[in-house]
Amino acid sequence: MLGPWVEKYRPQSLDDVVGQKHIVNRLKQYVEEESMPNLMFTGPAGVGKTTSALALVKSILGEYWRQNFLELNASDARGIETVRTDIKNFCRLKPVGAPFRIIFLDEVDNMTKDAQHALRREMEMYTKTASFILSCNYSSKIIDPIQSRCAIFRFTPIKAEEIADRLKFIAETEGCEYEDTAITTIVNFAEGDMRKSVNMLQSAASTGSITEDHVFEVVSKAKPQEIKKMVNTALMGDFMKSRDILREVMILQGTSGEDMVNQIYQDVSGRVMSGQMDGDVYMNLIGAIAETDFRIREGANPRIQLEALLAKFL
Ligand SMILES: Nc1ncnc2c1ncn2[C@@H]1O[C@H](COP(=O)(O)OP(=O)(O)OP(=O)(O)O)[C@@H](O)[C@H]1O
């Protein structure tokens, strides 16, 4: 299990990119036409923006892609001036063995408006020799003159089934056994983020095997069954026992106070929705949950606040 799986299993070609099918199909057309406009990839983290850009670059530039490709991060610690100098130096040179050169600029939404205006001028100046692929989480943070110079591709969170299939493929290739419930749990936590999913899978595998228990450990969340047991005990009037469960979960799993309140809220909401809890009881509890949530966020000791919350369940 050498190195990060996110790198080992980064798709190398457009065909291997999971999901984002309509985007991949349009990118393949650019490869066929051997030309592309400036592109903007927007969307949440870990859904394949950088991966698709690299796969496109390799296909469209062919054998000499390395010599004709520059990857930069707009929030480079050395400052935006260095980024611009790198762009200028790169664009001044003619493409070698390829029809044009490509610059991939990540985190463009972290650039100031002034820096974006300067970038726009560079995009205009080098239209003949270079194409840009700009990547960002929010296109709304990009100035209109840049947006209007790019074909915009909106990447979406990856579907649960597609993530599950990918995780199973990786686990099988690595020769790791897995529980189906472990995969489902990862998929639920990852919210469409493939990078997060693959990282969780690798962390769970590094603890021995990919079981549901190990997944909860690596994400430091309490199991829903444990929260249910704690709430049940409190509602039945056994405060001391529910307090023991609380301590065990927080110490053994390392679940944070904020996560605990959130999970208690989800448990209680589930009960009222399924008719297991009266609306009146819920109304009393929700005020106490909200208060605990607020206090923990403000910096109060989470264990004391959560114990006080359980005492209100009696
Ligand atoms: N669509 C996908 N298909 C297969 N693997 C993916 C996909 N998206 C992400 N991954 C996995 O997650 C890793 C990170 O993905 P990538 O760098 O493309 O994310 P990104 O969308 O550019 O995110 P960010 O906005 O954080 O830069 C990849 O190396 C790969 O292992």
The ligand as an SDF file (V2000), in Angstrom:
LIG
                    3D

 31 33  0  0  0  0  0  0  0  0999 V2000
  -14.3900   11.8910  -11.6530 N   0  0  0  0  0  0  0  0  0  0  0  0
  -13.4370   11.1740  -11.0330 C   0  0  0  0  0  0  0  0  0  0  0  0
  -13.1800    9.8990  -11.4290 N   0  0  0  0  0  0  0  0  0  0  0  0
  -12.2540    9.1550  -10.8010 C   0  0  0  0  0  0  0  0  0  0  0  0
  -11.4810    9.6170   -9.7900 N   0  0  0  0  0  0  0  0  0  0  0  0
  -11.6810   10.8730   -9.3810 C   0  0  0  0  0  0  0  0  0  0  0  0
  -12.6640   11.7150   -9.9750 C   0  0  0  0  0  0  0  0  0  0  0  0
  -12.6510   12.9060   -9.3610 N   0  0  0  0  0  0  0  0  0  0  0  0
  -11.7150   12.8280   -8.4150 C   0  0  0  0  0  0  0  0  0  0  0  0
  -11.1140   11.6210   -8.4070 N   0  0  0  0  0  0  0  0  0  0  0  0
  -10.0640   11.1710   -7.4650 C   0  0  0  0  0  0  0  0  0  0  0  0
   -9.8010   12.2430   -6.5560 O   0  0  0  0  0  0  0  0  0  0  0  0
   -8.5060   12.7900   -6.7590 C   0  0  0  0  0  0  0  0  0  0  0  0
   -8.5980   14.3170   -6.7900 C   0  0  0  0  0  0  0  0  0  0  0  0
   -9.3690   14.7460   -7.8990 O   0  0  0  0  0  0  0  0  0  0  0  0
   -9.1200   16.1230   -8.6620 P   0  0  0  0  0  0  0  0  0  0  0  0
   -7.7250   16.6210   -8.3710 O   0  0  0  0  0  0  0  0  0  0  0  0
   -9.4750   15.9370  -10.0740 O   0  0  0  0  0  0  0  0  0  0  0  0
  -10.1710   17.0310   -7.9230 O   0  0  0  0  0  0  0  0  0  0  0  0
  -10.6270   18.5180   -8.2840 P   0  0  0  0  0  0  0  0  0  0  0  0
  -12.0270   18.4490   -8.7460 O   0  0  0  0  0  0  0  0  0  0  0  0
   -9.6180   19.1670   -9.1520 O   0  0  0  0  0  0  0  0  0  0  0  0
  -10.6310   19.1740   -6.8170 O   0  0  0  0  0  0  0  0  0  0  0  0
  -10.0630   20.5890   -6.2660 P   0  0  0  0  0  0  0  0  0  0  0  0
  -11.1250   21.6050   -6.5470 O   0  0  0  0  0  0  0  0  0  0  0  0
   -9.9310   20.3330   -4.7850 O   0  0  0  0  0  0  0  0  0  0  0  0
   -8.7470   20.8340   -6.9380 O   0  0  0  0  0  0  0  0  0  0  0  0
   -8.0050   12.1840   -8.0610 C   0  0  0  0  0  0  0  0  0  0  0  0
   -6.6100   11.9720   -8.0050 O   0  0  0  0  0  0  0  0  0  0  0  0
   -8.7520   10.8720   -8.1470 C   0  0  0  0  0  0  0  0  0  0  0  0
   -8.0810    9.8800   -7.3910 O   0  0  0  0  0  0  0  0  0  0  0  0
  1  2  1  0
  2  3  1  0
  2  7  2  0
  3  4  2  0
  4  5  1  0
  5  6  2  0
  6  7  1  0
  6 10  1  0
  7  8  1  0
  8  9  2  0
  9 10  1  0
 10 11  1  0
 11 12  1  0
 11 30  1  0
 12 13  1  0
 13 14  1  0
 13 28  1  0
 14 15  1  0
 15 16  1  0
 16 17  2  0
 16 18  1  0
 16 19  1  0
 19 20  1  0
 20 21  2  0
 20 22  1  0
 20 23  1  0
 23 24  1  0
 24 25  2  0
 24 26  1  0
 24 27  1  0
 28 29  1  0
 28 30  1  0
 30 31  1  0
M  END
$$$$
